[in-house]
Amino acid sequence: MTGIFWIDMVFGLVLGLLLLWPALLLALVVWRPKGGLLPEAVRLLPDVLRLLRRMAADKSQPAGVRIRISLVFAYLASPIDLVPDFVPAVGRRDDAILATAALRSIARQVGIGPLHHHWSGSPQGFAVLRELCDPEVIASREPDYAERPTKPTQYP
């Protein structure tokens, strides 16, 4: 390139990040809560962050859980986001998607019981949290178009 090591290194890093950014955005699209739960996840984000803080402070949790929670907090504290927070309508959604993905991973590892134990929000909020963590519940909320009859049934 230019022959100057530092300029080439910075140029390579910037180019690499520009190529990685669309892949990370695609990962967010794949990880997003299904079934119309994304607005609920954004609404519950403060309660979810309190839950994650309490779980991280609980020394009885496995180290892998506490490491994942630390990585989520590091991302949320970082001024660099995949989608900046000042972008209207989508700015905080990447934070909610990442927190939800971490919760799903934690729920698969330790179960829903520890999440319920550390939950400080409302019972309705926990019901939504349970739906966010359990893919079977999400799948049951979505209509199954394969089972719907193609012709209306005749009633006598």
N, C-alpha and C positions, 0 to 999 in steps of 0.2 A: 504494500500500500504506500504509505508515505516514507517508511524507513525509520520513523521515530517511534520508539517502543510505546511510550505513554499515549500518544495520539492514536496509534493503532489499537491499543488495548481499550481505550475509551470508546472508540468507534465500534469495535467488535462487541463490547458490552451493550451499547445502545442498540445496535442492530439485532443482537440476540434477544434483548428484551422486547423489541418491536415484533419479532417473529414469535415469541412466546406468548405475548398478550392475547392474540385471538384464540389460542389453544386454551388458555386459562378462562377466557370468557365462555368458550364452549363447555368447559367443565362446569362452570356455574349454571349454565342452562340445563345440563344433565342432572346436576345435584339439586336443582330447585324443588321445593315441595310441590307435589302434584295435587290435582283436585281442587284448585282454588284456595289452597292454604297459604300461599305466599303472603297475601295481605295480613293474615292472622299472625304469621311468623314475624312480620315487621312490627305489628302491634305488640307482640309479646317479647320483643327483643330486650327491653330493660329487665323483665322478670327472668328471662333466660340467662342474661349476664349475671344476675345475682345468684342464680342456681349454679352456674359454672364456677363462680368465685367460691361458693360454699363447698362445692365438690373438690375444687383444687386445694382447699384448706384442710379437707378431711384426709388424714394420713392413712386411714384404712383402705382408701381407694388404690387400685393398682397404679404402678408408676406410669404405665402407658397412658392411662386416663389423664393423669395430672400433666403429662407432657403434651398431650393433644390440647388440653385446656390452655396451657401456657402458650402454645403456638397460636391458638385462636385469639387470645388476649394480645399477643405481640402483633398480629395482623390488624386487629381493631385499633390498637394504639398507634400504629404506624401512620404517618401522614400520607403515605402512598397507598392508594386503593386501586383495585382493578377498574372500578367505576367511582369517580370522585363523589364525595358526599354532597357537594353543592349542585350536582345535576338533578333537576327536578324529576320526581316520580320514580327514578331508578337509583338514586344515589345511595340510599341505605339498604337497598335490596341485596346487594352483594354481601353486606355484613350479616343480614338475616339468613341468607342461604348458607354461608360458611358456618354460622353458629348452629343452624339446623343440621347440617351434614355432620358436624362434630357430635351433636346430641344423638343422632342416629347411631353413630359409631360407638359412642359410650353406652347407649342403651343395649346394643348388641352384645357388648362385653360384660357389663355388670347387671343388666336387667333394669326394669322400670322401678323396682323397689327403692334403690338408693336415690333415684331422681325424685320420687315422691317424698322421701324422707327429707331431702334438702330443699324442696319447693316451698317458696314463701308467698307465692301469688294466690289468686283465687282458685276455687275448685273448677270453675269453668275454664280458666286459663290452663289448668293442668290437663283437663280433658282435651283441649286443643294440642297441648304439648304431647300427649299420648298419641294423638293422631299423627303428629309430625314425626314421631319416632317409630311408629309401627306401620310398615308398608302394607300389611294386610288390611288394616283399618282404612288406609287411604284407598286401596283398591276396591273396598266394599262401598265407598262413597261414590265412585265413578260408575256410571251406567254400563251395563254389559250389553253392547249392541248385538252380540251374536245370539243372545237368548230372546231378544225382542222379536215378536212375530212380524212378518212382513205385511200381512193382511190383517185388518181389524177382525177380532173375533165376533161371531154372530151370537147375540144373546137371544134366548127364546122369548 
